[in-house]
Amino acid sequence: MVVSGLKTPADLERFRDEARAAERRYRSRVLVCMTGCRSLGAVELGKAFREQLAAAGLGDEVSVVDAGCHGPCSLAPAVVIEPQEFLYGGVKPDDVDEIIELTLRQGLPVERLCQSSNGKPVAVARDVAFYRGQRRDVLADCGRVDPVRIEDAVARGAYAAAAKALTSMQPDEVVAEVRGSGLRGRGGAGFPTGVKWDLCRRAPGDPKYLICNADEGDPGAFMDRALLEGVPHQVLEGMVIAAYAIGASHGFVYVRAEYPIAVEHVSVALAQAREYGLLGPDIFGSGFSFDIELRMGAGAFVCGEESALIASLEGHRGMPRPRPPFPVQKGYLGKPTVINNVETLANVPLILARGKDAYASIGTDGSKGTKIFALAGKVQNTGLVEVPMGASLRDVIFGIGQGVAEGREFKAAQMGGPSGGCVPAEFLDLPIDYDSVKSIGAIMGSGGLIVMDDQTCMVDVARFFLEFVQDESCGKCPPCRIGSRHMLDILRRICAGEGREGDVDQLRELAEEIRAGSLCGLGQTAPNPVLTTIRYFRDEYDSHIREGYCPAHVCAGLFHYLVLEDVCIGCGACQRRCPADAIVGERKKPHRILPEKCTYCGACFEVCPSSAIAKVRPAGGPNE
């Protein structure tokens, strides 16, 4: 096999053929998610597969691949078996013998490890509800390759689009192709990628720089992390193409240090790309030279903002600066700079490989291609989801995610992270794209999608996200620094049962002032969760303020736990579980909760076998 120096597209093609031939030596592959699933024992699972396959004499016939994220995090640890395409969830080392015997020897599924539909096991991945509604273009290779083996990536076509761009297209042709595709930045704002590239390419000043923004800071978001962990070469290839288009010779991957697996995999991929001549001088003999440096951020949310990120790269405190000039005019070290996020760059090889028209045929008029969402919260199937732009929330939450738990009702979805908005059930059928979500007060953001059910307090949700933003504010401009603090103080009072008439009006007034006066996008969008919860869930604010009652039974003190004496069987389960000794009563007689000791932890409510503990309005409330 070729070991280094892919000097021409023909060299790359030969390497790809050799890598595919080596892969075909195995009759089957066991793809073990070895990224997020590590926390639930994937490393031990992979070791068990290798050891037991060797013991069974199948080590030369079956390949075990340490792969990236398969998507359905609720099934962790997740395993896919090729060529049958069986998807198994919750796999443990004790299951390996059965998988070897049934699946790898006989080609049959292990039904107890499969997903079920209408009470019947569904073995093949494409038939599972989680995958049926998806279009996995950007994620096509995630979970299918070993991210630290460049051979796997090249076997699946990596760097072919870069070879095409560098050897058969001029930079302005690459820009025109991306511009014609309609690709918009996946980092949140949705600025047209080709337009940004063209502005930088035409801007006076050399050298030019390219930055991959991997500072993914939204709570609940892990799209960029999964791409860097699972398909790092796809992102690097996108960077090579982008750098060629704008005329940059040096690039950065700015990744948060809290992503150790991503840092490890990108570091390995960079070293491999240099070894094979895919980074460095004269790539593919084109005369174009480009290299990439990995930089780790300290986890400041504000460094996801372009000018703050640049300040951090330059060794300064991560704080935004006024714009214009924009980074494409004056960015890193005062030179023209393009900043694209991970998902944006991962789309670029697809556009060059398939053509702009094929890419633009997917999505809506104003938003082309697919979008990756991190589906989390009160939904049955959590995980990494990719759908065409224009898919509805209902498609994602109830189709792919299979809805909320039985007995619960969908309430809202938080889109766009701390700077996004809470979208209520009335908009479940709204097509999701950059423009439609703005019309209802939310933003696309980087792709975080947190589902909430009827046990969620929307006032508390607003408090949570504003607390995050206030903590992460760099403090440079007073509207964000001081205004967000005032809003947070009001929300905390409301959640504590100390709300006053006029609080909601004051929240709105502060929100508008923060929006108008903040320097960067963090402050300008910080009030969104508050404004959307007021807009769509005003009754919950009124209940907290006027009735001293939290309808979702979340805000401590605005409801209380009560033992229903005619239902209580006196088993003592609640008494044993209570951490505050707040429950008294004799065995086989009704128990009682002492309100002065209760900490509202909910342990008694969860453990009671006879549903004898109820959540009720505070004693003495206006509707008691």
C-alpha angles and dihedrals in degrees: 000000000000109000104189147342110061092187099166139025087254089060090052091050092051090048090050092051092050092048091051091048090052090050092051090060087082120071092204141019129209108208110200117188102237101176118063091005090065089086090063098047106281093141092056089044093054090049091051092052093051095046096045094043089053090048090050092051093247099110092107094045103045124050121207111210125198094218137179128254116319090198108243101094091174087070096054125183087044125186131186120199118208138238091019091049091221114170117210125186134199090017117181131190088253089063095057097086091054092048091051093049100041105029108024095038103030103021092236127133124247094234098198090061094050129093115256132226121189088348094306126109117250111203107172113080097223090057094054114104091236092064103031096081096042134096104203105196103134090033094044094112098032105111091014101079138047100248094212094053114080088192090067092050094048091047087060092050104270117165094012090108090049090051090051093050097045098044106033107026137061118231092252090053090054090050091049091050093052092042091051091050091065093230111169126195111277094205095089113275095069097219112173106265097210091051091052091050092048092050091052094044091053096042115108117244139070144260102039123203138211123206127191106210106216095156093121105178108157113119108250095015121122106149097113092041091055093050093049091046096043108031109015093155090058089058093045090050090053088052093051091053093045093048091050090050095052098034099248122155097185132045141178136213104208105196131170113253090228087076100075096161091050090048091050095048095045090049091053092045092051091051091048093047090052092047092053094044094249089122126034132041125000098356111209088353089287097127089242117125125193138157135182131220124203116224126181123217124212094237102265108158091212090062088075084075110091102236093042090050090052091050089053092049089052090055097257131119110283102255129139124246130211116274137248114082091067122206092257086063102033117004134129109024088352093296130121108280136182118208117193127169124239098262092048092055092044088060094055099077089052091056094050092044098047102026131248095272094055090048093047091052088073121076133010133317093270101027119049133192127010134312129218118220130190100223110204143145128051096000127113099228110043123181149082113331131185120193136162115268106265096043111134129241087245090058091053102037102035100024105040097017095041092226132265125321119294111274094025130098128225110248110171146329123229108221126189100019124256090341094049134082140251111252114204129216093265089073098049091114096048111120109245115235137124096272102039096054091051090058091064096044100264133102132221091235118173092315111277111152116183116184120213129194134198091284090067121099108217093203089055090048090054089049092050096052094042089049088055093049093046091052091048097045109118089217096229098125124044098223091062098034098045102022095054089049092054091049091049092050090054093048092048090052092050092049090049092054094254098108120139135207107270095034093110092050090049091050090054093048093049090047093057092047092050092048093050099042107037119108101220142027093267093065096034092058099031094100094054097098090048095047095047094047090050090046097050104022104035090136090067091054090049091049092052094046104036103029101028088231134126107209092200091052093233107113108080113236094023092086134014140213117250129188111227101223096201091055102038113103095191094239093147095227092127092046092054093047098045109107093198100050087239096141123079133179144107125269114275090012128096113277128219134215118225104221093201090062101036114113094189091238091143095224092128092049092052097046101042108114095199100045089242095144118081135187109231142167115284114277111265094019119148092261098038 
